[in-house]
């Protein structure tokens, strides 16, 4: 028997080179029913695995609370956590705009070379992840 359609994640992957860099970056976005899985890597492996959950504050509905946990890899890497938080927030807001709940946790596999962890590349990478996410329908 075939698996149920909703149990198969929608997936998209892409290899890019950021302007001014010769470093290939592989991106993967998978939308599962219960979470979103994103990989950003220059090493063709996951690297650190970080989970990020978003919830609205009980006091102020405009304020978001983020629960970030490093499951595997470097536990003291704040740059990876910033990537996880920003991607989670952008996906959450996009899903809310679309009328959804936006509550699916993010699982982020990240292994980026130092050159691509710089602020000028941060926004570019997050924007590309969001673009890939938006192109998937689930």
C-alpha positions as CSV (number, residue, x, y, z in Angstrom):
1,X,0.0,0.0,0.0
2,X,1.0,3.6,-0.7
3,X,1.6,6.0,2.2
4,X,-1.1,8.6,2.8
5,X,-0.4,11.8,0.7
6,X,-0.4,14.0,3.8
7,X,2.4,11.9,5.4
8,X,4.8,12.6,2.6
9,X,6.6,16.0,3.2
10,X,6.6,18.6,0.5
11,X,10.3,19.3,-0.2
12,X,12.5,21.7,-2.2
13,X,16.2,22.0,-2.3
14,X,18.5,24.4,-4.0
15,X,22.2,25.1,-4.3
16,X,23.2,28.8,-4.3
17,X,26.3,31.0,-4.3
18,X,25.8,34.3,-2.5
19,X,27.0,37.4,-4.4
20,X,30.7,37.9,-3.7
21,X,31.3,34.4,-2.5
22,X,32.4,31.3,-4.3
23,X,31.1,29.0,-1.5
24,X,28.3,26.7,-2.5
25,X,25.4,26.7,0.0
26,X,22.9,23.9,0.0
27,X,19.4,24.6,1.2
28,X,16.6,22.2,1.9
29,X,13.1,23.0,3.1
30,X,10.6,20.2,4.0
31,X,7.1,20.9,5.3
32,X,5.8,18.0,7.4
33,X,2.4,18.0,8.9
34,X,3.7,18.6,12.4
35,X,7.0,20.6,11.8
36,X,9.2,22.3,9.2
37,X,12.7,21.0,8.5
38,X,15.3,23.4,7.1
39,X,18.9,22.7,6.3
40,X,21.5,25.4,5.5
41,X,24.9,23.9,4.8
42,X,28.3,24.4,3.1
43,X,29.5,21.0,4.2
44,X,26.8,18.7,2.7
45,X,25.8,17.6,6.2
46,X,23.4,18.9,8.8
47,X,25.9,20.2,11.4
48,X,24.0,21.3,14.5
49,X,20.4,20.4,14.8
50,X,18.2,23.1,16.5
51,X,14.6,23.1,17.4
52,X,12.7,26.4,17.7
53,X,9.1,26.8,18.8
54,X,7.1,30.0,18.6
55,X,4.1,31.0,20.7
56,X,2.2,34.2,21.3
57,X,2.6,35.8,24.7
58,X,-0.4,35.2,27.1
59,X,0.0,38.9,28.2
60,X,0.5,40.6,24.9
61,X,-0.7,38.8,21.7
62,X,1.7,40.9,19.6
63,X,4.7,39.6,21.5
64,X,6.2,36.3,20.5
65,X,8.1,33.9,22.8
66,X,10.7,31.6,21.3
67,X,11.8,28.3,22.8
68,X,15.2,27.3,21.2
69,X,16.9,24.1,22.0
70,X,20.1,22.7,20.4
71,X,19.4,19.0,20.0
72,X,22.7,18.0,18.4
73,X,26.0,19.8,17.8
74,X,27.4,23.0,19.3
75,X,25.3,24.1,22.3
76,X,26.9,27.5,22.7
77,X,26.5,28.8,19.1
78,X,24.4,31.9,19.3
79,X,24.6,32.6,15.6
80,X,22.9,29.3,14.8
81,X,20.2,30.2,17.4
82,X,19.7,33.6,15.7
83,X,19.2,31.8,12.4
84,X,16.7,29.5,13.9
85,X,14.8,32.3,15.7
86,X,14.6,34.5,12.6
87,X,13.5,31.7,10.2
88,X,10.9,30.6,12.8
89,X,9.5,34.1,13.2
90,X,9.3,34.7,9.5
91,X,7.5,31.4,8.9
92,X,5.2,32.1,11.8
93,X,4.2,35.5,10.5
94,X,3.8,34.2,7.0
95,X,1.4,31.4,8.2
96,X,-0.5,33.9,10.3
97,X,-1.0,36.2,7.3
98,X,-2.3,33.2,5.3
99,X,-4.8,32.5,8.1
100,X,-3.0,29.6,9.6
101,X,-1.9,29.0,13.2
102,X,1.8,29.2,12.5
103,X,2.6,27.0,15.4
104,X,4.6,24.2,13.7
105,X,8.1,23.9,15.3
106,X,11.1,24.4,13.2
107,X,13.9,21.9,13.0
108,X,17.0,23.5,11.6
109,X,20.2,21.7,10.5
110,X,22.9,24.3,10.1
111,X,26.6,24.0,9.1
112,X,27.8,27.3,7.6
113,X,31.4,28.5,7.0
114,X,32.4,31.6,8.9
115,X,32.1,33.8,5.7
116,X,28.4,33.0,5.4
117,X,27.6,33.6,9.1
118,X,28.3,37.3,8.7
119,X,25.4,39.8,9.0
120,X,25.5,40.8,5.3
121,X,24.8,37.2,4.3
122,X,22.3,36.5,7.1
123,X,19.3,38.3,5.6
124,X,20.1,36.8,2.1
125,X,20.0,33.3,3.4
126,X,16.9,33.8,5.5
127,X,15.1,35.4,2.6
128,X,16.0,32.5,0.3
129,X,14.7,30.0,2.9
130,X,11.4,31.9,3.1
131,X,11.1,32.0,-0.7
132,X,11.6,28.2,-0.8
133,X,9.1,27.8,2.0
134,X,6.5,29.9,0.2
135,X,6.9,27.9,-3.0
136,X,5.7,24.7,-1.1
137,X,2.0,24.1,-0.6
138,X,0.9,21.9,2.2
